[in-house]
Amino acid sequence: MPHDVFISYAMEDKSSADMARASLESEGINCWIAPRDVLPGRSWGESIINAIKQSKVMVVIFSSHANNSPYIPREVNNAVELGLSVITVRVENVEPSGALELYLDMVHWLDAIDPPLEKQLQRLNDNVGQLLELPPPPPPPPPPPPRIPKWSLWLGVGLLAVVSITILWSVVKPSAPVVVANHESPTPTPARSSDSPLVAQVNPNTNGNAAVLPTQSPAAINSLPSLPDNTYSQIDQAAKVLGDPNANVIEHVRAIGALEPIAAKSLERHLEVVKILVAFLRNNAKWQGGTNRVDKPAPDNIQAAITALGRRKLTYKNGENERLELSDLDLRGVVFRIEGMRANFDGARLNRTHLNQAILMETDFRYADFTDAVMKDIDVNRTDFCGATLKPKESNSAEMNMAYKKCEP
């Protein structure tokens, strides 16, 4: 849905962000807010960047939690670079620090510390409405053409005259006599190589004369600087967030979104990212009997990890080590389907995993193991179960059997 306002906030301030969003939308101002507007199967980081690009105003819910967030400064930086109007709604009596101190020092501020909050939100509605009514800024005028000083024109005329005279003299001057010993053809003298990075290389031209061509020496080529690669530090930072017991769901999802593009760079990094995501699921989605969570939808961080794993490049055919170990997990309500591609869970171990109300449609579960899994009310439309071990504890067996029969020749 088209929107005008992007709401940036830390997970701890979700209630304040939801109130701001509801207040703006009550005035007919469409907002984009995570996780509500992140479509299933889409990359979290890509969704946020696209949403900022399509916005006109960013509203930042500011607090000590926003100060400590590693993601909000990046969102504000993107908004500033794109020329968005930024409004800061302060819900806690703290001052911005770090990168936010630089960004938020130049933007609109609204204090929502003192009650009633409804009055402060009305001011937010008015400010956003006024900003949306402003015409877009005109494009900057093209730079004027550089002025050429008169003395440079006269200098150019003088140089042209000198060159012309030199060429004319070389044409009309008498040729010097050529002395050839023993009637043999002259041999060109090879040019001496120097100690500089440029080495003189002698090649004969079409007239038989020596032509000196500059080339780089091997020493000079080896001394060229290489571009720094901070990919491993980015992986390490995301892994720390995913392993931090105090990190919230939004921080988890943003860390997973940062890992997805890294996984596409090389096979080595891809394997590392897959291992990090599997470890995250085993620590945060382990099945615990008697939980009160509704089956659908799944938590955003669990959904994001499953979506990222569904894009993996490797399959079970590449070796036993490439099997995803997803046994004994709580994956109720998870959407395995990825729009525009077939999600890859080839060879995954899903023993005793709870998958009630999960969407398994259009997903590759070839050679996967569902022994003792709980699979009631699942969607298996166009799911590939070829070679899979289908021995669930509970399931809608009729639909699964139909999907499985499509594998038979």
QUINOR-V790745 format. One record per residue. BURIAL is I if it has 16 or more other C-alpha atoms within 10 Angstrom, else O. D_CENTER is the distance of its C-alpha to the mean C-alpha in whole Angstrom. Layout:
<<BURIAL | D_CENTER> <BURIAL | D_CENTER>>
This chain:
<<O | 22> <O | 22> <I | 22> <I | 22> <I | 21> <I | 18> <I | 19> <I | 18> <I | 19> <I | 20> <I | 21> <O | 24> <I | 25> <O | 24> <O | 28> <I | 28> <I | 24> <O | 26> <O | 29> <I | 28> <I | 26> <I | 29> <I | 31> <I | 29> <O | 29> <O | 33> <O | 33> <O | 31> <I | 28> <I | 25> <I | 22> <I | 19> <I | 18> <I | 17> <O | 17> <O | 20> <O | 18> <I | 15> <O | 16> <I | 17> <I | 15> <I | 12> <I | 8> <I | 9> <I | 6> <O | 6> <I | 10> <I | 10> <O | 8> <O | 11> <I | 13> <I | 14> <O | 14> <I | 17> <I | 18> <I | 21> <I | 22> <I | 20> <I | 22> <I | 21> <I | 23> <I | 24> <I | 26> <I | 26> <O | 23> <I | 21> <I | 22> <O | 21> <I | 18> <O | 15> <I | 13> <I | 15> <I | 15> <O | 12> <I | 12> <I | 16> <I | 15> <O | 13> <I | 16> <I | 18> <O | 17> <O | 17> <O | 20> <I | 20> <I | 23> <I | 22> <I | 25> <I | 25> <I | 27> <I | 29> <I | 30> <O | 31> <O | 33> <O | 31> <O | 30> <I | 26> <O | 25> <O | 23> <O | 20> <I | 21> <O | 25> <O | 23> <I | 21> <I | 24> <O | 27> <O | 27> <O | 26> <O | 28> <I | 29> <I | 31> <I | 33> <I | 33> <O | 35> <O | 38> <O | 39> <O | 40> <I | 36> <O | 37> <O | 38> <I | 35> <I | 33> <O | 35> <O | 35> <I | 31> <I | 32> <O | 34> <O | 32> <I | 29> <I | 31> <O | 33> <I | 29> <I | 28> <O | 32> <O | 31> <O | 31> <O | 28> <O | 28> <O | 30> <O | 28> <O | 29> <O | 33> <O | 32> <O | 34> <O | 37> <O | 39> <O | 40> <O | 43> <O | 45> <O | 48> <O | 52> <O | 52> <O | 49> <O | 51> <O | 54> <O | 53> <O | 51> <O | 54> <O | 56> <O | 54> <O | 54> <O | 58> <O | 58> <O | 56> <O | 58> <O | 61> <O | 60> <O | 59> <O | 62> <O | 64> <O | 62> <O | 64> <O | 67> <O | 68> <O | 70> <O | 69> <O | 70> <O | 72> <O | 70> <O | 72> <O | 71> <O | 73> <O | 75> <O | 73> <O | 70> <O | 67> <O | 65> <O | 62> <O | 59> <O | 58> <O | 55> <O | 53> <O | 52> <O | 49> <O | 48> <O | 46> <O | 43> <O | 40> <O | 41> <I | 44> <I | 46> <O | 47> <I | 50> <O | 50> <O | 53> <O | 52> <O | 54> <O | 57> <O | 58> <O | 57> <I | 54> <I | 51> <O | 48> <O | 45> <O | 42> <O | 40> <O | 37> <O | 39> <O | 37> <O | 37> <O | 35> <O | 33> <O | 32> <O | 32> <O | 29> <O | 26> <O | 23> <O | 19> <O | 18> <O | 16> <O | 14> <O | 12> <O | 15> <O | 15> <O | 12> <I | 13> <O | 16> <O | 15> <I | 13> <I | 16> <O | 18> <I | 17> <I | 17> <I | 21> <O | 22> <O | 24> <O | 24> <O | 21> <O | 20> <I | 19> <I | 16> <I | 15> <I | 15> <I | 13> <I | 10> <I | 11> <I | 10> <I | 7> <I | 6> <I | 8> <I | 7> <O | 5> <I | 8> <I | 11> <O | 11> <O | 12> <O | 15> <O | 18> <O | 18> <I | 15> <I | 15> <O | 18> <O | 17> <I | 14> <I | 17> <O | 19> <I | 17> <I | 17> <I | 20> <I | 22> <I | 20> <I | 21> <I | 25> <O | 25> <I | 24> <I | 25> <I | 28> <I | 31> <O | 34> <O | 37> <O | 38> <O | 34> <O | 35> <O | 31> <O | 31> <I | 30> <O | 28> <O | 25> <I | 23> <I | 22> <I | 18> <I | 17> <I | 19> <I | 18> <I | 14> <I | 15> <I | 17> <I | 15> <I | 13> <I | 16> <I | 17> <I | 14> <I | 16> <O | 18> <I | 21> <I | 24> <I | 27> <O | 29> <O | 27> <O | 29> <O | 30> <O | 28> <I | 25> <I | 26> <I | 24> <I | 26> <I | 26> <I | 29> <I | 31> <I | 28> <I | 28> <I | 26> <I | 28> <I | 26> <I | 23> <I | 22> <I | 21> <I | 21> <I | 18> <O | 18> <O | 18> <O | 19> <I | 21> <I | 20> <I | 21> <I | 23> <I | 25> <I | 28> <I | 26> <I | 29> <I | 29> <I | 33> <I | 34> <I | 31> <I | 31> <I | 30> <I | 32> <I | 30> <I | 27> <I | 26> <I | 26> <I | 27> <I | 25> <I | 24> <I | 25> <I | 27> <I | 30> <I | 32> <I | 30> <I | 33> <I | 33> <I | 36> <I | 38> <I | 34> <I | 35> <I | 34> <I | 36> <I | 34> <I | 32> <I | 30> <I | 31> <O | 31> <O | 30> <I | 29> <I | 30> <I | 32> <I | 34> <I | 35> <I | 34> <I | 36> <I | 37> <O | 39> <I | 38> <I | 40> <O | 39> <I | 38> <I | 38> <O | 40> <O | 41> <O | 38> <I | 36> <O | 40> <O | 39> <I | 35> <I | 37> <O | 40> <O | 37> <O | 37> <O | 41> <O | 42>>
